[in-house]
Amino acid sequence: MNTTDIEIEPVAIKAWAEKRMIYLELTDGRIIGFPADRYRILSQASENQLQQVQIEVDGYALRWEELDEDLTVAGVMAGRFQLPLPSRAA
């Protein structure tokens, strides 16, 4: 008998924003977060606008309707950010 392991990519089941961080809870139990300021449109958004994040495409995408911004969960998990980390003053 042949068996095949099917690796299922984790998807988002919950998303929220807090203090300019976007958090995702994934189907595999992980919670990941990323700074909104790593994306052009999100970096200009208010805290209230960031909190309007919605999960779309069966958990594979994040959507901010008012901002007309979409991100893939896979892209976030892979660290495909648009902007560098802001430099910190010493």
PDB file of N, CA, C and O in Angstrom, chain B, residues numbered from 101:
ATOM      1  N   MET B 101       0.843  -1.173   0.000  1.00  0.00           N
ATOM      2  CA  MET B 101       0.000   0.000   0.000  1.00  0.00           C
ATOM      3  C   MET B 101       0.893   1.242   0.000  1.00  0.00           C
ATOM      4  O   MET B 101       1.813   1.352   0.810  1.00  0.00           O
ATOM      5  N   ASN B 102       0.625   2.143  -0.881  1.00  0.00           N
ATOM      6  CA  ASN B 102       1.365   3.389  -0.956  1.00  0.00           C
ATOM      7  C   ASN B 102       0.613   4.463  -0.186  1.00  0.00           C
ATOM      8  O   ASN B 102      -0.610   4.571  -0.275  1.00  0.00           O
ATOM      9  N   THR B 103       1.358   5.249   0.563  1.00  0.00           N
ATOM     10  CA  THR B 103       0.756   6.395   1.238  1.00  0.00           C
ATOM     11  C   THR B 103       1.497   7.636   0.800  1.00  0.00           C
ATOM     12  O   THR B 103       2.699   7.597   0.540  1.00  0.00           O
ATOM     13  N   THR B 104       0.802   8.693   0.724  1.00  0.00           N
ATOM     14  CA  THR B 104       1.387   9.966   0.339  1.00  0.00           C
ATOM     15  C   THR B 104       1.116  10.970   1.438  1.00  0.00           C
ATOM     16  O   THR B 104      -0.028  11.158   1.854  1.00  0.00           O
ATOM     17  N   ASP B 105       2.157  11.607   1.899  1.00  0.00           N
ATOM     18  CA  ASP B 105       1.974  12.694   2.863  1.00  0.00           C
ATOM     19  C   ASP B 105       1.624  13.946   2.085  1.00  0.00           C
ATOM     20  O   ASP B 105       2.355  14.364   1.187  1.00  0.00           O
ATOM     21  N   ILE B 106       0.523  14.524   2.433  1.00  0.00           N
ATOM     22  CA  ILE B 106       0.121  15.771   1.802  1.00  0.00           C
ATOM     23  C   ILE B 106       0.375  16.883   2.804  1.00  0.00           C
ATOM     24  O   ILE B 106      -0.203  16.913   3.891  1.00  0.00           O
ATOM     25  N   GLU B 107       1.243  17.786   2.417  1.00  0.00           N
ATOM     26  CA  GLU B 107       1.553  18.915   3.289  1.00  0.00           C
ATOM     27  C   GLU B 107       0.567  20.032   2.976  1.00  0.00           C
ATOM     28  O   GLU B 107       0.518  20.538   1.855  1.00  0.00           O
ATOM     29  N   ILE B 108      -0.197  20.399   3.954  1.00  0.00           N
ATOM     30  CA  ILE B 108      -1.183  21.453   3.767  1.00  0.00           C
ATOM     31  C   ILE B 108      -0.600  22.761   4.297  1.00  0.00           C
ATOM     32  O   ILE B 108      -0.174  22.860   5.447  1.00  0.00           O
ATOM     33  N   GLU B 109      -0.599  23.738   3.431  1.00  0.00           N
ATOM     34  CA  GLU B 109      -0.083  25.057   3.799  1.00  0.00           C
ATOM     35  C   GLU B 109      -1.011  25.691   4.834  1.00  0.00           C
ATOM     36  O   GLU B 109      -2.223  25.743   4.625  1.00  0.00           O
ATOM     37  N   PRO B 110      -0.455  26.174   5.949  1.00  0.00           N
ATOM     38  CA  PRO B 110      -1.319  26.813   6.942  1.00  0.00           C
ATOM     39  C   PRO B 110      -1.925  28.094   6.389  1.00  0.00           C
ATOM     40  O   PRO B 110      -1.288  28.826   5.631  1.00  0.00           O
ATOM     41  N   VAL B 111      -3.150  28.348   6.777  1.00  0.00           N
ATOM     42  CA  VAL B 111      -3.848  29.560   6.366  1.00  0.00           C
ATOM     43  C   VAL B 111      -4.346  30.288   7.609  1.00  0.00           C
ATOM     44  O   VAL B 111      -4.385  29.724   8.703  1.00  0.00           O
ATOM     45  N   ALA B 112      -4.724  31.539   7.425  1.00  0.00           N
ATOM     46  CA  ALA B 112      -5.190  32.364   8.540  1.00  0.00           C
ATOM     47  C   ALA B 112      -6.621  32.011   8.923  1.00  0.00           C
ATOM     48  O   ALA B 112      -7.488  31.840   8.066  1.00  0.00           O
ATOM     49  N   ILE B 113      -6.848  31.907  10.229  1.00  0.00           N
ATOM     50  CA  ILE B 113      -8.210  31.721  10.723  1.00  0.00           C
ATOM     51  C   ILE B 113      -8.667  32.930  11.550  1.00  0.00           C
ATOM     52  O   ILE B 113      -9.850  33.063  11.866  1.00  0.00           O
ATOM     53  N   LYS B 114      -7.722  33.803  11.895  1.00  0.00           N
ATOM     54  CA  LYS B 114      -8.039  35.016  12.651  1.00  0.00           C
ATOM     55  C   LYS B 114      -6.969  36.055  12.322  1.00  0.00           C
ATOM     56  O   LYS B 114      -5.797  35.715  12.153  1.00  0.00           O
ATOM     57  N   ALA B 115      -7.374  37.310  12.233  1.00  0.00           N
ATOM     58  CA  ALA B 115      -6.429  38.406  11.990  1.00  0.00           C
ATOM     59  C   ALA B 115      -6.884  39.620  12.802  1.00  0.00           C
ATOM     60  O   ALA B 115      -8.076  39.898  12.927  1.00  0.00           O
ATOM     61  N   TRP B 116      -5.902  40.329  13.345  1.00  0.00           N
ATOM     62  CA  TRP B 116      -6.221  41.540  14.101  1.00  0.00           C
ATOM     63  C   TRP B 116      -5.006  42.460  14.104  1.00  0.00           C
ATOM     64  O   TRP B 116      -3.885  42.041  13.817  1.00  0.00           O
ATOM     65  N   ALA B 117      -5.257  43.727  14.436  1.00  0.00           N
ATOM     66  CA  ALA B 117      -4.200  44.742  14.505  1.00  0.00           C
ATOM     67  C   ALA B 117      -4.170  45.317  15.910  1.00  0.00           C
ATOM     68  O   ALA B 117      -5.198  45.527  16.553  1.00  0.00           O
ATOM     69  N   GLU B 118      -2.938  45.563  16.359  1.00  0.00           N
ATOM     70  CA  GLU B 118      -2.742  46.122  17.699  1.00  0.00           C
ATOM     71  C   GLU B 118      -1.417  46.875  17.713  1.00  0.00           C
ATOM     72  O   GLU B 118      -0.364  46.293  17.452  1.00  0.00           O
ATOM     73  N   LYS B 119      -1.470  48.157  18.015  1.00  0.00           N
ATOM     74  CA  LYS B 119      -0.269  48.997  18.115  1.00  0.00           C
ATOM     75  C   LYS B 119       0.612  48.885  16.872  1.00  0.00           C
ATOM     76  O   LYS B 119       1.822  48.684  16.973  1.00  0.00           O
ATOM     77  N   ARG B 120      -0.008  49.016  15.703  1.00  0.00           N
ATOM     78  CA  ARG B 120       0.655  49.028  14.388  1.00  0.00           C
ATOM     79  C   ARG B 120       1.282  47.683  14.020  1.00  0.00           C
ATOM     80  O   ARG B 120       2.109  47.604  13.112  1.00  0.00           O
ATOM     81  N   MET B 121       0.888  46.635  14.726  1.00  0.00           N
ATOM     82  CA  MET B 121       1.292  45.272  14.374  1.00  0.00           C
ATOM     83  C   MET B 121       0.055  44.537  13.875  1.00  0.00           C
ATOM     84  O   MET B 121      -1.043  44.712  14.403  1.00  0.00           O
ATOM     85  N   ILE B 122       0.249  43.716  12.856  1.00  0.00           N
ATOM     86  CA  ILE B 122      -0.819  42.872  12.341  1.00  0.00           C
ATOM     87  C   ILE B 122      -0.511  41.444  12.788  1.00  0.00           C
ATOM     88  O   ILE B 122       0.603  40.959  12.587  1.00  0.00           O
ATOM     89  N   TYR B 123      -1.470  40.784  13.380  1.00  0.00           N
ATOM     90  CA  TYR B 123      -1.292  39.423  13.883  1.00  0.00           C
ATOM     91  C   TYR B 123      -2.212  38.462  13.137  1.00  0.00           C
ATOM     92  O   TYR B 123      -3.341  38.799  12.782  1.00  0.00           O
ATOM     93  N   LEU B 124      -1.699  37.267  12.913  1.00  0.00           N
ATOM     94  CA  LEU B 124      -2.465  36.209  12.266  1.00  0.00           C
ATOM     95  C   LEU B 124      -2.405  34.952  13.111  1.00  0.00           C
ATOM     96  O   LEU B 124      -1.333  34.564  13.576  1.00  0.00           O
ATOM     97  N   GLU B 125      -3.532  34.320  13.310  1.00  0.00           N
ATOM     98  CA  GLU B 125      -3.554  32.988  13.896  1.00  0.00           C
ATOM     99  C   GLU B 125      -3.741  32.026  12.734  1.00  0.00           C
ATOM    100  O   GLU B 125      -4.655  32.188  11.926  1.00  0.00           O
ATOM    101  N   LEU B 126      -2.868  31.018  12.654  1.00  0.00           N
ATOM    102  CA  LEU B 126      -2.870  30.082  11.541  1.00  0.00           C
ATOM    103  C   LEU B 126      -3.516  28.758  11.929  1.00  0.00           C
ATOM    104  O   LEU B 126      -3.643  28.442  13.112  1.00  0.00           O
ATOM    105  N   THR B 127      -3.919  27.995  10.931  1.00  0.00           N
ATOM    106  CA  THR B 127      -4.573  26.717  11.178  1.00  0.00           C
ATOM    107  C   THR B 127      -3.664  25.727  11.884  1.00  0.00           C
ATOM    108  O   THR B 127      -4.158  24.776  12.490  1.00  0.00           O
ATOM    109  N   ASP B 128      -2.342  25.918  11.828  1.00  0.00           N
ATOM    110  CA  ASP B 128      -1.433  24.996  12.517  1.00  0.00           C
ATOM    111  C   ASP B 128      -1.157  25.420  13.961  1.00  0.00           C
ATOM    112  O   ASP B 128      -0.323  24.817  14.637  1.00  0.00           O
ATOM    113  N   GLY B 129      -1.859  26.462  14.434  1.00  0.00           N
ATOM    114  CA  GLY B 129      -1.732  26.891  15.818  1.00  0.00           C
ATOM    115  C   GLY B 129      -0.771  28.033  16.056  1.00  0.00           C
ATOM    116  O   GLY B 129      -0.769  28.622  17.137  1.00  0.00           O
ATOM    117  N   ARG B 130       0.051  28.362  15.064  1.00  0.00           N
ATOM    118  CA  ARG B 130       0.985  29.481  15.243  1.00  0.00           C
ATOM    119  C   ARG B 130       0.260  30.813  15.203  1.00  0.00           C
ATOM    120  O   ARG B 130      -0.773  30.963  14.549  1.00  0.00           O
ATOM    121  N   ILE B 131       0.823  31.775  15.917  1.00  0.00           N
ATOM    122  CA  ILE B 131       0.407  33.168  15.809  1.00  0.00           C
ATOM    123  C   ILE B 131       1.639  33.930  15.355  1.00  0.00           C
ATOM    124  O   ILE B 131       2.684  33.893  16.004  1.00  0.00           O
ATOM    125  N   ILE B 132       1.503  34.621  14.232  1.00  0.00           N
ATOM    126  CA  ILE B 132       2.622  35.407  13.712  1.00  0.00           C
ATOM    127  C   ILE B 132       2.196  36.861  13.647  1.00  0.00           C
ATOM    128  O   ILE B 132       1.011  37.176  13.537  1.00  0.00           O
ATOM    129  N   GLY B 133       3.171  37.729  13.716  1.00  0.00           N
ATOM    130  CA  GLY B 133       2.896  39.151  13.637  1.00  0.00           C
ATOM    131  C   GLY B 133       3.920  39.851  12.774  1.00  0.00           C
ATOM    132  O   GLY B 133       5.058  39.401  12.640  1.00  0.00           O
ATOM    133  N   PHE B 134       3.504  40.951  12.194  1.00  0.00           N
ATOM    134  CA  PHE B 134       4.419  41.750  11.389  1.00  0.00           C
ATOM    135  C   PHE B 134       4.047  43.226  11.532  1.00  0.00           C
ATOM    136  O   PHE B 134       2.882  43.560  11.748  1.00  0.00           O
ATOM    137  N   PRO B 135       5.049  44.111  11.411  1.00  0.00           N
ATOM    138  CA  PRO B 135       4.769  45.540  11.518  1.00  0.00           C
ATOM    139  C   PRO B 135       4.062  46.053  10.273  1.00  0.00           C
ATOM    140  O   PRO B 135       4.496  45.782   9.154  1.00  0.00           O
ATOM    141  N   ALA B 136       2.988  46.785  10.461  1.00  0.00           N
ATOM    142  CA  ALA B 136       2.267  47.380   9.334  1.00  0.00           C
ATOM    143  C   ALA B 136       3.182  48.294   8.522  1.00  0.00           C
ATOM    144  O   ALA B 136       2.995  48.454   7.316  1.00  0.00           O
ATOM    145  N   ASP B 137       4.158  48.884   9.177  1.00  0.00           N
ATOM    146  CA  ASP B 137       5.039  49.834   8.507  1.00  0.00           C
ATOM    147  C   ASP B 137       5.992  49.188   7.504  1.00  0.00           C
ATOM    148  O   ASP B 137       6.788  49.892   6.882  1.00  0.00           O
ATOM    149  N   ARG B 138       5.933  47.881   7.333  1.00  0.00           N
ATOM    150  CA  ARG B 138       6.750  47.199   6.325  1.00  0.00           C
ATOM    151  C   ARG B 138       6.077  47.187   4.948  1.00  0.00           C
ATOM    152  O   ARG B 138       6.656  46.694   3.981  1.00  0.00           O
ATOM    153  N   TYR B 139       4.856  47.729   4.858  1.00  0.00           N
ATOM    154  CA  TYR B 139       4.115  47.801   3.598  1.00  0.00           C
ATOM    155  C   TYR B 139       3.723  49.246   3.327  1.00  0.00           C
ATOM    156  O   TYR B 139       3.296  49.960   4.235  1.00  0.00           O
ATOM    157  N   ARG B 140       3.868  49.677   2.079  1.00  0.00           N
ATOM    158  CA  ARG B 140       3.650  51.082   1.717  1.00  0.00           C
ATOM    159  C   ARG B 140       2.287  51.606   2.163  1.00  0.00           C
ATOM    160  O   ARG B 140       2.212  52.598   2.889  1.00  0.00           O
ATOM    161  N   ILE B 141       1.232  50.960   1.742  1.00  0.00           N
ATOM    162  CA  ILE B 141      -0.106  51.470   2.046  1.00  0.00           C
ATOM    163  C   ILE B 141      -0.407  51.365   3.532  1.00  0.00           C
ATOM    164  O   ILE B 141      -0.951  52.300   4.119  1.00  0.00           O
ATOM    165  N   LEU B 142      -0.062  50.248   4.144  1.00  0.00           N
ATOM    166  CA  LEU B 142      -0.343  50.076   5.567  1.00  0.00           C
ATOM    167  C   LEU B 142       0.443  51.062   6.420  1.00  0.00           C
ATOM    168  O   LEU B 142      -0.023  51.465   7.486  1.00  0.00           O
ATOM    169  N   SER B 143       1.625  51.454   5.967  1.00  0.00           N
ATOM    170  CA  SER B 143       2.448  52.386   6.751  1.00  0.00           C
ATOM    171  C   SER B 143       1.796  53.763   6.859  1.00  0.00           C
ATOM    172  O   SER B 143       2.101  54.525   7.777  1.00  0.00           O
ATOM    173  N   GLN B 144       0.909  54.082   5.934  1.00  0.00           N
ATOM    174  CA  GLN B 144       0.215  55.376   5.951  1.00  0.00           C
ATOM    175  C   GLN B 144      -1.159  55.298   6.626  1.00  0.00           C
ATOM    176  O   GLN B 144      -1.831  56.318   6.783  1.00  0.00           O
ATOM    177  N   ALA B 145      -1.568  54.120   7.015  1.00  0.00           N
ATOM    178  CA  ALA B 145      -2.908  53.911   7.565  1.00  0.00           C
ATOM    179  C   ALA B 145      -2.978  54.280   9.043  1.00  0.00           C
ATOM    180  O   ALA B 145      -1.985  54.198   9.766  1.00  0.00           O
ATOM    181  N   SER B 146      -4.152  54.682   9.470  1.00  0.00           N
ATOM    182  CA  SER B 146      -4.388  54.938  10.886  1.00  0.00           C
ATOM    183  C   SER B 146      -4.563  53.605  11.617  1.00  0.00           C
ATOM    184  O   SER B 146      -4.771  52.566  10.991  1.00  0.00           O
ATOM    185  N   GLU B 147      -4.477  53.646  12.923  1.00  0.00           N
ATOM    186  CA  GLU B 147      -4.690  52.431  13.722  1.00  0.00           C
ATOM    187  C   GLU B 147      -6.102  51.873  13.470  1.00  0.00           C
ATOM    188  O   GLU B 147      -6.284  50.661  13.355  1.00  0.00           O
ATOM    189  N   ASN B 148      -7.083  52.757  13.388  1.00  0.00           N
ATOM    190  CA  ASN B 148      -8.454  52.324  13.116  1.00  0.00           C
ATOM    191  C   ASN B 148      -8.549  51.627  11.751  1.00  0.00           C
ATOM    192  O   ASN B 148      -9.220  50.602  11.630  1.00  0.00           O
ATOM    193  N   GLN B 149      -7.897  52.165  10.744  1.00  0.00           N
ATOM    194  CA  GLN B 149      -7.911  51.532   9.425  1.00  0.00           C
ATOM    195  C   GLN B 149      -7.227  50.165   9.460  1.00  0.00           C
ATOM    196  O   GLN B 149      -7.701  49.224   8.823  1.00  0.00           O
ATOM    197  N   LEU B 150      -6.133  50.046  10.186  1.00  0.00           N
ATOM    198  CA  LEU B 150      -5.440  48.763  10.282  1.00  0.00           C
ATOM    199  C   LEU B 150      -6.327  47.703  10.925  1.00  0.00           C
ATOM    200  O   LEU B 150      -6.266  46.529  10.561  1.00  0.00           O
ATOM    201  N   GLN B 151      -7.143  48.118  11.874  1.00  0.00           N
ATOM    202  CA  GLN B 151      -8.008  47.178  12.588  1.00  0.00           C
ATOM    203  C   GLN B 151      -9.124  46.630  11.715  1.00  0.00           C
ATOM    204  O   GLN B 151      -9.829  45.709  12.126  1.00  0.00           O
ATOM    205  N   GLN B 152      -9.297  47.172  10.533  1.00  0.00           N
ATOM    206  CA  GLN B 152     -10.352  46.714   9.626  1.00  0.00           C
ATOM    207  C   GLN B 152      -9.908  45.531   8.762  1.00  0.00           C
ATOM    208  O   GLN B 152     -10.557  45.226   7.761  1.00  0.00           O
ATOM    209  N   VAL B 153      -8.826  44.870   9.128  1.00  0.00           N
ATOM    210  CA  VAL B 153      -8.315  43.726   8.357  1.00  0.00           C
ATOM    211  C   VAL B 153      -9.347  42.605   8.322  1.00  0.00           C
ATOM    212  O   VAL B 153     -10.001  42.303   9.320  1.00  0.00           O
ATOM    213  N   GLN B 154      -9.473  42.001   7.147  1.00  0.00           N
ATOM    214  CA  GLN B 154     -10.382  40.872   6.951  1.00  0.00           C
ATOM    215  C   GLN B 154      -9.615  39.716   6.323  1.00  0.00           C
ATOM    216  O   GLN B 154      -8.670  39.922   5.562  1.00  0.00           O
ATOM    217  N   ILE B 155     -10.029  38.519   6.646  1.00  0.00           N
ATOM    218  CA  ILE B 155      -9.455  37.320   6.028  1.00  0.00           C
ATOM    219  C   ILE B 155     -10.288  36.997   4.796  1.00  0.00           C
ATOM    220  O   ILE B 155     -11.516  36.952   4.862  1.00  0.00           O
ATOM    221  N   GLU B 156      -9.614  36.772   3.675  1.00  0.00           N
ATOM    222  CA  GLU B 156     -10.292  36.486   2.416  1.00  0.00           C
ATOM    223  C   GLU B 156      -9.703  35.226   1.782  1.00  0.00           C
ATOM    224  O   GLU B 156      -8.719  34.675   2.277  1.00  0.00           O
ATOM    225  N   VAL B 157     -10.303  34.781   0.700  1.00  0.00           N
ATOM    226  CA  VAL B 157      -9.842  33.658  -0.117  1.00  0.00           C
ATOM    227  C   VAL B 157      -9.548  32.425   0.758  1.00  0.00           C
ATOM    228  O   VAL B 157      -8.479  31.820   0.670  1.00  0.00           O
ATOM    229  N   ASP B 158     -10.515  32.080   1.591  1.00  0.00           N
ATOM    230  CA  ASP B 158     -10.398  30.898   2.450  1.00  0.00           C
ATOM    231  C   ASP B 158      -9.154  30.897   3.333  1.00  0.00           C
ATOM    232  O   ASP B 158      -8.578  29.843   3.603  1.00  0.00           O
ATOM    233  N   GLY B 159      -8.741  32.085   3.782  1.00  0.00           N
ATOM    234  CA  GLY B 159      -7.607  32.190   4.698  1.00  0.00           C
ATOM    235  C   GLY B 159      -6.271  32.414   4.037  1.00  0.00           C
ATOM    236  O   GLY B 159      -5.255  32.488   4.729  1.00  0.00           O
ATOM    237  N   TYR B 160      -6.230  32.526   2.721  1.00  0.00           N
ATOM    238  CA  TYR B 160      -4.974  32.706   1.998  1.00  0.00           C
ATOM    239  C   TYR B 160      -4.603  34.174   1.788  1.00  0.00           C
ATOM    240  O   TYR B 160      -3.496  34.472   1.339  1.00  0.00           O
ATOM    241  N   ALA B 161      -5.517  35.093   2.107  1.00  0.00           N
ATOM    242  CA  ALA B 161      -5.250  36.507   1.854  1.00  0.00           C
ATOM    243  C   ALA B 161      -5.820  37.374   2.966  1.00  0.00           C
ATOM    244  O   ALA B 161      -6.752  36.991   3.673  1.00  0.00           O
ATOM    245  N   LEU B 162      -5.226  38.557   3.095  1.00  0.00           N
ATOM    246  CA  LEU B 162      -5.698  39.589   4.014  1.00  0.00           C
ATOM    247  C   LEU B 162      -6.175  40.764   3.175  1.00  0.00           C
ATOM    248  O   LEU B 162      -5.574  41.082   2.148  1.00  0.00           O
ATOM    249  N   ARG B 163      -7.251  41.410   3.607  1.00  0.00           N
ATOM    250  CA  ARG B 163      -7.835  42.506   2.846  1.00  0.00           C
ATOM    251  C   ARG B 163      -8.187  43.658   3.766  1.00  0.00           C
ATOM    252  O   ARG B 163      -8.766  43.463   4.835  1.00  0.00           O
ATOM    253  N   TRP B 164      -7.828  44.871   3.335  1.00  0.00           N
ATOM    254  CA  TRP B 164      -8.246  46.119   3.962  1.00  0.00           C
ATOM    255  C   TRP B 164      -9.062  46.854   2.915  1.00  0.00           C
ATOM    256  O   TRP B 164      -8.500  47.508   2.036  1.00  0.00           O
ATOM    257  N   GLU B 165     -10.376  46.755   2.998  1.00  0.00           N
ATOM    258  CA  GLU B 165     -11.270  47.308   1.974  1.00  0.00           C
ATOM    259  C   GLU B 165     -11.088  48.810   1.805  1.00  0.00           C
ATOM    260  O   GLU B 165     -10.913  49.289   0.684  1.00  0.00           O
ATOM    261  N   GLU B 166     -11.128  49.557   2.903  1.00  0.00           N
ATOM    262  CA  GLU B 166     -11.017  51.018   2.829  1.00  0.00           C
ATOM    263  C   GLU B 166      -9.689  51.462   2.216  1.00  0.00           C
ATOM    264  O   GLU B 166      -9.630  52.482   1.529  1.00  0.00           O
ATOM    265  N   LEU B 167      -8.641  50.708   2.460  1.00  0.00           N
ATOM    266  CA  LEU B 167      -7.309  51.044   1.934  1.00  0.00           C
ATOM    267  C   LEU B 167      -7.066  50.448   0.547  1.00  0.00           C
ATOM    268  O   LEU B 167      -6.081  50.790  -0.108  1.00  0.00           O
ATOM    269  N   ASP B 168      -7.949  49.566   0.099  1.00  0.00           N
ATOM    270  CA  ASP B 168      -7.783  48.823  -1.153  1.00  0.00           C
ATOM    271  C   ASP B 168      -6.430  48.110  -1.175  1.00  0.00           C
ATOM    272  O   ASP B 168      -5.678  48.205  -2.146  1.00  0.00           O
ATOM    273  N   GLU B 169      -6.139  47.399  -0.095  1.00  0.00           N
ATOM    274  CA  GLU B 169      -4.859  46.695   0.067  1.00  0.00           C
ATOM    275  C   GLU B 169      -5.123  45.210   0.313  1.00  0.00           C
ATOM    276  O   GLU B 169      -5.993  44.841   1.103  1.00  0.00           O
ATOM    277  N   ASP B 170      -4.363  44.376  -0.370  1.00  0.00           N
ATOM    278  CA  ASP B 170      -4.443  42.930  -0.216  1.00  0.00           C
ATOM    279  C   ASP B 170      -3.034  42.381  -0.025  1.00  0.00           C
ATOM    280  O   ASP B 170      -2.098  42.812  -0.698  1.00  0.00           O
ATOM    281  N   LEU B 171      -2.885  41.434   0.891  1.00  0.00           N
ATOM    282  CA  LEU B 171      -1.616  40.729   1.095  1.00  0.00           C
ATOM    283  C   LEU B 171      -1.908  39.244   1.138  1.00  0.00           C
ATOM    284  O   LEU B 171      -2.966  38.827   1.609  1.00  0.00           O
ATOM    285  N   THR B 172      -0.971  38.442   0.648  1.00  0.00           N
ATOM    286  CA  THR B 172      -1.136  36.997   0.777  1.00  0.00           C
ATOM    287  C   THR B 172      -0.522  36.545   2.092  1.00  0.00           C
ATOM    288  O   THR B 172       0.493  37.080   2.538  1.00  0.00           O
ATOM    289  N   VAL B 173      -1.146  35.564   2.694  1.00  0.00           N
ATOM    290  CA  VAL B 173      -0.612  35.000   3.934  1.00  0.00           C
ATOM    291  C   VAL B 173       0.752  34.372   3.661  1.00  0.00           C
ATOM    292  O   VAL B 173       1.670  34.514   4.468  1.00  0.00           O
ATOM    293  N   ALA B 174       0.892  33.681   2.534  1.00  0.00           N
ATOM    294  CA  ALA B 174       2.173  33.057   2.181  1.00  0.00           C
ATOM    295  C   ALA B 174       3.271  34.109   2.048  1.00  0.00           C
ATOM    296  O   ALA B 174       4.398  33.875   2.484  1.00  0.00           O
ATOM    297  N   GLY B 175       2.965  35.259   1.456  1.00  0.00           N
ATOM    298  CA  GLY B 175       3.949  36.327   1.314  1.00  0.00           C
ATOM    299  C   GLY B 175       4.386  36.890   2.648  1.00  0.00           C
ATOM    300  O   GLY B 175       5.567  37.162   2.865  1.00  0.00           O
ATOM    301  N   VAL B 176       3.427  37.065   3.541  1.00  0.00           N
ATOM    302  CA  VAL B 176       3.741  37.546   4.894  1.00  0.00           C
ATOM    303  C   VAL B 176       4.628  36.537   5.612  1.00  0.00           C
ATOM    304  O   VAL B 176       5.632  36.904   6.221  1.00  0.00           O
ATOM    305  N   MET B 177       4.247  35.257   5.535  1.00  0.00           N
ATOM    306  CA  MET B 177       5.015  34.213   6.224  1.00  0.00           C
ATOM    307  C   MET B 177       6.434  34.092   5.662  1.00  0.00           C
ATOM    308  O   MET B 177       7.364  33.738   6.386  1.00  0.00           O
ATOM    309  N   ALA B 178       6.593  34.387   4.370  1.00  0.00           N
ATOM    310  CA  ALA B 178       7.910  34.301   3.740  1.00  0.00           C
ATOM    311  C   ALA B 178       8.729  35.569   3.952  1.00  0.00           C
ATOM    312  O   ALA B 178       9.898  35.622   3.568  1.00  0.00           O
ATOM    313  N   GLY B 179       8.129  36.592   4.560  1.00  0.00           N
ATOM    314  CA  GLY B 179       8.855  37.836   4.816  1.00  0.00           C
ATOM    315  C   GLY B 179       9.031  38.698   3.579  1.00  0.00           C
ATOM    316  O   GLY B 179      10.010  39.437   3.472  1.00  0.00           O
ATOM    317  N   ARG B 180       8.096  38.613   2.645  1.00  0.00           N
ATOM    318  CA  ARG B 180       8.179  39.437   1.429  1.00  0.00           C
ATOM    319  C   ARG B 180       7.580  40.818   1.712  1.00  0.00           C
ATOM    320  O   ARG B 180       6.456  41.120   1.310  1.00  0.00           O
ATOM    321  N   PHE B 181       8.350  41.638   2.406  1.00  0.00           N
ATOM    322  CA  PHE B 181       7.917  42.975   2.777  1.00  0.00           C
ATOM    323  C   PHE B 181       8.313  43.963   1.695  1.00  0.00           C
ATOM    324  O   PHE B 181       9.260  43.726   0.946  1.00  0.00           O
ATOM    325  N   GLN B 182       7.580  45.085   1.613  1.00  0.00           N
ATOM    326  CA  GLN B 182       7.862  46.108   0.614  1.00  0.00           C
ATOM    327  C   GLN B 182       8.886  47.135   1.114  1.00  0.00           C
ATOM    328  O   GLN B 182       9.618  47.723   0.318  1.00  0.00           O
ATOM    329  N   LEU B 183       8.932  47.341   2.401  1.00  0.00           N
ATOM    330  CA  LEU B 183       9.786  48.376   2.974  1.00  0.00           C
ATOM    331  C   LEU B 183      10.753  47.785   3.995  1.00  0.00           C
ATOM    332  O   LEU B 183      10.423  46.808   4.668  1.00  0.00           O
ATOM    333  N   PRO B 184      11.943  48.369   4.115  1.00  0.00           N
ATOM    334  CA  PRO B 184      12.895  47.883   5.125  1.00  0.00           C
ATOM    335  C   PRO B 184      12.443  48.273   6.519  1.00  0.00           C
ATOM    336  O   PRO B 184      11.591  49.144   6.698  1.00  0.00           O
ATOM    337  N   LEU B 185      13.031  47.613   7.497  1.00  0.00           N
ATOM    338  CA  LEU B 185      12.796  48.013   8.886  1.00  0.00           C
ATOM    339  C   LEU B 185      13.281  49.431   9.083  1.00  0.00           C
ATOM    340  O   LEU B 185      14.350  49.786   8.585  1.00  0.00           O
ATOM    341  N   PRO B 186      12.522  50.258   9.799  1.00  0.00           N
ATOM    342  CA  PRO B 186      13.018  51.597  10.081  1.00  0.00           C
ATOM    343  C   PRO B 186      14.269  51.516  10.951  1.00  0.00           C
ATOM    344  O   PRO B 186      14.373  50.667  11.837  1.00  0.00           O
ATOM    345  N   SER B 187      15.199  52.401  10.686  1.00  0.00           N
ATOM    346  CA  SER B 187      16.426  52.403  11.510  1.00  0.00           C
ATOM    347  C   SER B 187      16.101  52.991  12.871  1.00  0.00           C
ATOM    348  O   SER B 187      15.307  53.924  12.999  1.00  0.00           O
ATOM    349  N   ARG B 188      16.734  52.421  13.876  1.00  0.00           N
ATOM    350  CA  ARG B 188      16.510  52.901  15.241  1.00  0.00           C
ATOM    351  C   ARG B 188      17.656  53.813  15.646  1.00  0.00           C
ATOM    352  O   ARG B 188      18.821  53.566  15.332  1.00  0.00           O
ATOM    353  N   ALA B 189      17.291  54.862  16.345  1.00  0.00           N
ATOM    354  CA  ALA B 189      18.328  55.787  16.834  1.00  0.00           C
ATOM    355  C   ALA B 189      19.122  55.121  17.928  1.00  0.00           C
ATOM    356  O   ALA B 189      18.557  54.417  18.765  1.00  0.00           O
ATOM    357  N   ALA B 190      20.411  55.328  17.937  1.00  0.00           N
ATOM    358  CA  ALA B 190      21.274  54.698  18.931  1.00  0.00           C
ATOM    359  C   ALA B 190      21.230  55.409  20.261  1.00  0.00           C
ATOM    360  O   ALA B 190      21.906  54.997  21.203  1.00  0.00           O
TER     361      ALA B 190
END
